[in-house]
């Protein structure tokens, strides 16, 4: 439990004074902590930490207690009216206003604070997707060798490029050895690919060592993403020499040499050098490290010749050149990997392939063609925003989507002919933004019924960045098939469930977004009833904001656009850095949010700002 504070009065918050970190630290100690101790500590000490809020950590001095993620949880609990619970005396409105005002002041102070220490230098291996893309661009092969590797785990901000989760196991080492051999075999069995790889060998009359040297050096530059040292060159040439000494012919020895590159740690791992320990100052990434970080951020593959040329001539510390390169990469076809790997994991639309499983007997309209169309709708929609400087608020609500004839027919939208996806404007307000796209609705449903809880959780967690705490044990469940609900509707059963004291705290936030989407079946089609029973799609969002239709619900999401901006910017920065964000990143994060707002929510300035940010370009 918290120790008592010898403070008998609250100091007023100086909201009109200049916000500084020292000022908010003092007001936290003198004003906010006594207030929270008086009304909230019974539920939020280190032992209980209800809602994943532990107030005891506020008594540890330091900047961690200003963590904006922690205070976002507090703010959302206060807005939802679940802190304190209904069984406890309510917080006086004046106290609630003081806490919410301090939270706003804290963010302003961090926005104005000096940029914090950059993250540590990290070494991580290529994930499966990056491995396949890199092999494609090094050799021109069509196979995807990384697909045979074990699945990569996700971490940090929810992505599989996170350095902390990309471990390497004996099984993966074995897979790397096998894949390297298969890749070289594929290249040698395709004369144009082999000729491209050996193009620097201008004559078949050259001595074996010289020909190998001519082919190896440019390959090492591209494969290792840096100018190779002479020791590195000779190490791989020695593989060729050893093979020749064993009786291999030149072709066989060359294959062994190239394979040795593909299994070398310098190829398989993206490595950054730490800052020197003697001066305790951060280090700016060198030009090759920037080229590598930029390319794997936006293309999930190795730098191309233009980036490497700029690294060789040491031009990537120039902000104008870095901006131009960022725009070039976004306009290139390789940037589709950014849509797939960033948006696909953030929004989880990759799950459509294996987690959208409506019961075919109950929903015979759902088939492989519809599944692919649901995926393609989301891909084209997010591609338009991410790669064409779209407005990110269109992810919350819009008057258009991307359809072909198959999906338009599934949605009941007329006058769309042909199987090519194109932008289609809606003629009503039933649909708009991501929440009404069939792919997300299908993934967040059960095979035989919708799930307001899963859909609400997806909206809160993926879009708004306000994850609900995990459910308590033994909370019970609802029937897997809504046809078994003889008396009442799924909503009525869910409302009875959430009336339990252990459940209401989460469901008061989870259920309204899910109720708003009940007009959509598990396959994403519009419906007016549930097994012949009228649907009730009304609800009230935190802050006593009611809605009666999906369109009104989306308007409320737009009112909460700052939550969405925080969620998007956090995810995008974490993806770019290959790690979870730290408290020291928060001044940079808040500046990036401001960049997005200042650009009227168009995303290209945010992406450029990330590539020029302190956390992206510097290491401690």
N, C-alpha and C positions, 0 to 999 in steps of 0.2 A: 504494500500500500504506500501511497505518497506520504511523506512526512508533512506535518502541518506547516503552513507558511505564516510567519509573523508579520502579516500585512493586513491591516484592518480597513483599508479603503482602496478604491480603484482610481488610478490616475487616468484622466481623460486622454483619449487618443488624439494626437496632433495630426489629424488628417489633412489639414491645410498647410502644414509645414513641409519642408523638403524631406522626402523619404530617404533615409539612409539605413544601411544594415544595422548600425549601432542603435539607431533610434527604434527600429522595430524589435531589436533584441531587448532593449530596456522596457518597451511597452508590453512585450510578451511576458517578461518576468513580473512587472509591476501591476499589470492590469488583467491580462488574459488568463494566465495560469491560475490566479486566485479564483477567478470567475468559473473556470472549468472544474477546478477542484471542488467548488461548492456544489455544483449541480451534476457533474458528469463522471466523477471518478469511480463511483460504485460499479459502473458497467465497463469502464475503460481503463482499468489498471492493467499491470503486466500479466496478471493471472487470467482475467477474463478477456480483455481486449475485444469486446464485441464490435462487430462490423470491421474487424481488422484495424481498430484504432486503439493504440496504446499511448495514453497520455503521460505515463511515467517517464517516457524518454525525453519529455520536455525539460526535465530537471538535469539533464546532462548538458553542460555548456558546450557551445560550438554552433557552427552553421547548419549542422544536420537538423536541428530543431526548427529551422526555417523551411524545410523541405516542402516544396509546393505540392508534391504528390500527396503527402500526408494531409496537408490542409485542404486539398481538394476533397478528400474523403470526408473530412469534418464538415465542410461546406455543404456537400450533397446530403449528408445525414440531417443537417439542420434544415435544409430546404424541403426534404421529404417529410419532416416532422417525426422522424424515428429516433431522434436524439434530443431529449431522453424519450424512452418508450411511454406509451399512454398510461402505464401503471405508475409512473413516477410524476412528481410535480413538474409542470412545464417550466422551461427557461423563460424568464421575463423577456418581453420583446426588446427592451432596452439592452439587455445583456446579449441577446442574439444579434442585434444590430451592431453592438460593439465588436463581437467576434468576427462577423462578416466584414466589417469595415477594416479590422486589423488584417484579415486575410488579403484584402485588396491592397492595403498599404504594403504588406510584405512583398507581394509580387512587384509592385512599383519599385520598391527598394532594390530587389534583386535585378530588375531590368536595368536600373541605373548603376549597379555595382560593377566593379572591374571584372573583366573576364577571369574565370577561375582557372585552376591548373588543368592543362589538357590531360587526356587519358594516357595510360601507360602504353609503351610500345608493346605490340602483340604479334605473336607468330601463330598463324593458323593454317590448316591445310585447306586445299580446294574442296568444296563440297561436290556432291554428285553432279549437279547442274553445271557448275563452273568447270568441272573436269571435262564433261562432254563438249561444252562450248569451246573450251580451250583447244581440245584435240581437233575439233572442226576447223578452227581458224589457223592452227599450226600446219595441218596436213591436208585439209579439204575433204576429209572423210565424211560419209553420210551416216554411219552408225553412231549410236550414243552409248559408248562404253561405260559411262558412269551409272547407267541405269541398272547395271548388274551389281553395284555396290550396296552394302547395307544402308538402310534409310538413315539420313542425317537427322539428329535431334535438333530442336529449336531452343532458343534461350534468349536472354537479354530482353529485347522488346518484341520477341515472338518470331524470330527468323532463324533459318537454318544456316546462315553465314556467321553465326555468333562464335567468336573464338573460344569461349569457355566450354562449348558443347561439341566442338569438332575434334574429338579425340581420335586416336588411331589404334586399332586393335590388330592382333595377329591375323585375324580373318581378312581385314581390310588390306593389310600388307600383302597377303597372298593374292588378293583380288587385283591389287595394283600391278604385281608382277605378271599375272596372266593377261590383264588388259593391255599392258605395254607390248607384249608379244603379239597379241591379236591386232593391235593398231598398226604395228610395223608390217605385219603380214598383209593387212588390207591395203596399205600404201604400195607395197612391192607388187601386189597382184593387179594393180591398176596403173598401167604405163604412164598416163598423163600425170597422176599424182606423184609417182616416183620421179618422173622427169622434172617436175616442179621443185621437188625437194633437193634434187641433185643439180639444179640449174647452174649454180656457181662453178661446177666442175666443167670447165669450158672445153676440155679435150680428154678423150679416153687414152691418150698417150702419156698422161702425167703419171709420175710416181704415185704409188698408192697412198703414202702418207700425205703428200701435197694435195691430192684430190680430196681426201677426207678432211683435211684442214680447211680447204676452201668451202666445203659444204657445211662443216660443223660450226664455224664461227658465227655466220649470220643466223643459223638456227638457234644457237645458244643465246644470242641477244634476244630473240623473240620468246624462247621458252623460259629463260631465267629472268626475263624482264629487266636486264641490266647488262652492261658491258662485261663479258666474262673475263676473269683474271687468267693470266697465262697458266697458272697452276690448274685451274678448272679445265681449260682447253686440253692440256696435256693429260690430265686424268682420264678424260673420255677418249682421247686418241690412244691411250695405252690399252683401252678395251679392244680397240680395233687391232692393235699390234699383237695383243695376246691371242686374239682369234686367228689372225694370220699365222702366227707361230704354231697354232694347233692344227693347221692344215686347211682352215676355211678359205674359200675364195674371197675376192674383194667385196662382192655383193653381200655375202653372208657376214663378213666382218663389219661392213657398214651398218647392217641391220642390228648387230650386237651393240655397236657404238650408239646408235640413236635410241635403242631401247634403254641403254644405261642412263641417258638423259631423263627419260620418262619415269624412271624409278628413283631418281636422285631427290633428296630432301629439298634442294634449292628449287626444283621444279614443283614439287607437290605442296610446298608450303609458301604462303605469302609472309614474308619476313620484314619486320621494321626494326631498325636499330634503336635502342633506348638513348635517352639524353646522357651526355657525359656526367658521371657521378661527382666530378671534382668541383663543378661550379653551381650545382643545384638549380640550373636554369633549363627551361624546356628547349627542345630542339625542333627546328623546322624540318619537315620531311624533305629528303632530297628529290631531285627532279624525276628519277626513276620510280621512287616510292609514290610520288603524286600521280604519275602516269598510271601506275598499277592500281592505286586506290580509286582513281576516277573511272578507269575502264571496268573494274569489277563492280563498282557501284552501279553504273548505268548500263553495262553490257553483260555482266557476269562472264567475262572472258578476258583474255590477255590483251594488253595494249596493241594497237595496230601500228603500222609503220610510221604514220604521221605523229602519233603520240611519242613513239620511241625517238623519232628524229628531234622533236622538241626537247625531249629529256637529254639527248646527247648534246644538244646545243645550249642546254641549261636555260630554257626560256619559260618553264612552267611556274616560276615564282612571280611572273608578270600577271597581275590580275586581269588585264585585258585579254591576254592570250588564254588564260585559264577559262575566262568567260566564253570566249569564242569556241574553245574546245568542248566545253560543256554543251553549248548549243549544237555543235556539230554532232556530238554523240547522241543527243536526244533526237536529232533528225534522221539518224541512220537506222536501217532495218534491224540492226543488232539490238536496238533499244526496246524491241518487243520483249526481250528478256527482263527488262526492268518492270514492265507491266506484269509479266507472269510471276516473277519472283518477289517483287515488293508488294504489289497490289494483291496478287494471288494469295500470299501468305497473310498479309494484314487483314484482308476482308474474307479470307478462307474460301474463295470461290474455286480453288483447286479441289475442294472437297466434293464438288458436284460429281466428279468422276466415280467416287467410291462411297459416298455417304448419303447421296440422294437416292432413296430406295422406296418410292411409293409402291404399295401393294398393287401388282398388275391386275389382279382380279377386281379390286375395287376401283382402280384408276387405269382402265385399259388404254386410255389415250397416251399414257407415258411410255415411251419407247426410247431406243438408242438415239434416234434422230432428234427427238425432243430434248434428251439429255444434252447432246452436243450443242443444240441451238441455245439452250439456257446458258451454257458456258460461254458461247460466242457472244451473246448479248452483253454479258458483263465485261468480257475482254475488250470488245470494241468500244464500249462506253468508257471504261477506265483508260483505255489507250488514248482516246480523244482528249481526255482531260490531262493525263500525265505527259503526253508527248507533243501536244499541240497547244500548250499554254492555256488549258481550259480553266474555267472557274470551279474551284474545288467545292463550292457550295452546291453545285449541280449534283454532287453525290448525295446530298440530303433531299433535294427536291428539284424538279425540272419539268418542262413540258414536252420532253422528247425521250426516246430511247433508240436502240439499234435493233432492227428486226429484219428477218427474211420472211418469205411466204409461209414457211412451216411454223415459225414461232408466232407470227401475226395471227394465223388461223387458230393456233392454240389459245391465244389471248382473246380471240374474238374481235380483232382489229381488221377492218376491211381494207381493200384497195392496195395491198402490198403483194406484188407479183415477183416471182423469181426467187432463187435461193441465195442470192448475194445479199449480204447484210448492208443496210444503209440507214441513215438517220431518218426517223419517222416522228412527226409531231403528233401528240395526242389531241383528240378532239373533246376530251372530258378530263376531269381531275381525279379519276379513280387511281391512276398510276402516276408515278414521278419519283425520280431518284432511285437509290439502290434498294430501299426497303420493300418496294413492290415488284422487284424482279424475281421471276419464278425460280431461278437458281438458288437464291438465298432462302426463299420460302420453302423450297423442297428440302434443302439440307437441314433446315431447322424445323422439321416436322418428323413425326413418327410414320412408319409405313402405312398405318391405317387412319391416322388423324393428324390434325394440326397440333402444334404445341405452343401456346402463348408464352410459356415459360422459356423455352429454347429461343424463340424469336425475340422475346424481350431481352434475354441475356445477350444475344448477338448485337442488338441495337446498343445496349448500354456498354458492352465490353469492346466491341470492335469499332463502332462508329464514334461513340461519345467518350470512351476511355474511362468509364466509371464502373469498373467491375464490381458486381455484388459479391459479398463474402460467400464461402461455400455453405451449402445447407447443413443444418444440424443432422445428427444421425437419427435413423428410424423415423423419418418424417412421413413415410407412407407415399403412395403414388396413386395415379389415376388409371383407369382402364386404357389399354393400348388401342382399343377400337371404340370410337365414339358411338357406334351403333349399339353398344352394350349399355349405354346410358338411357335406360327406359324412362326415368323420371328426371326431367330437366335437361339442361345442356352442359357441355363441357365447362363453359364459363361458370355456371352455377355450382358445379362440383368444385371448381378451382377456388371460387370465393369462399365456400365452406371450409376448404383446406387452409386458406390463408387467414381465416379468423382465429386460428390457433396462435397463442402468444409467441411460440417459438418460430412461427413462420411469417408473421405479418411484417416484421422489420425488413425482410428481403422482398417479399411479394408486393409490398406497396410501391416499390420501384420497378420490379420485374414485370408485373402483370399489365400495367397500362399500355406499354408499347406492343405487347403481344395481343391484347384485345383489339388494338387499332388495326391489326393486320388479319383479323379473323374473316374478313371478306374474301380472303385468298385461300384456296384449297391447298393440300399438300403438293400439288403439281403447279401451283401458281395461277390457276384459273380463278376468275371472279365468281363469287357465289353469293346468293342472297339468304341462304338458310343452311342449317346443319341437320342433315337427314330429315328434312321437312320441318324442322323447328326454327322459328325466327332467330336471327343472330342479333346479339347486342354488342355492338362494336364501340360503345361509348367508354369513356374513361377520364381520369383526371391525373395529369402529370404533376410532379412536385412543384410547389408554389401555387397550388390551387388553380391549375390551368386546365379547364375541361375541353374535351373534344368529342365530336359525334361521328366523324368520318375520317378515313385515312388522310384526306387532304388537310383537314384541320390538325391532325396529329403531325403531319410534316411541317406545317407552319410553326408548331411549337418547337420542333427540332431546329428550325431555322432561328427561332428566338434564342436557342442554346448553342448558337454557332461557335461561341468562344470555347465551349467544351470540345466540340468537334475539331476546331483548329488546334487545340492543345493535343488531342489524340493523334491527329494526322502528323503534326510536326514532331511529336515525340517518336512516333513509329518511323518516320522518314529519317530523322537524324540517327536513331539507333541502327537502322538498316545500313546507312552510309558508313557508320563507324564500326560495324561488325561487333557491337557490344551493347549491353544495357547502359542506360544513362545513369550518371552519378549526380549527386547534389552539386558538385562543382561545375557540371554542365548547364545548370539551370539559368544562369545569366545569359549564356549563349542561346539557349532554347527560347527564352522570352524575347530576345532580339529577333530571332528567326520568326516567331509568331508575329511580331510587329511588321516584319518585312512582308509577310503574307497579307496582312490587313492593308498595309500601305499600297499593295499592288492590286487592290480591289479583289483579293482572293484568287488571283491568277497564279498558277503554280510555278511557272518557269523562274521568276525572280527568287522564289524560295529555294529551288534546287540549286541555282547559281550561288546563292548566299551560303548554303550548306557547304558547297565545294570550296568556298573561300573562308570558312569559319575557322576559329581557333582550334576547336576539337578535331576538325578534319585534317588540318595542315600541320599540327604540332604534336609533339609527344614529350612526356616527362620521363 
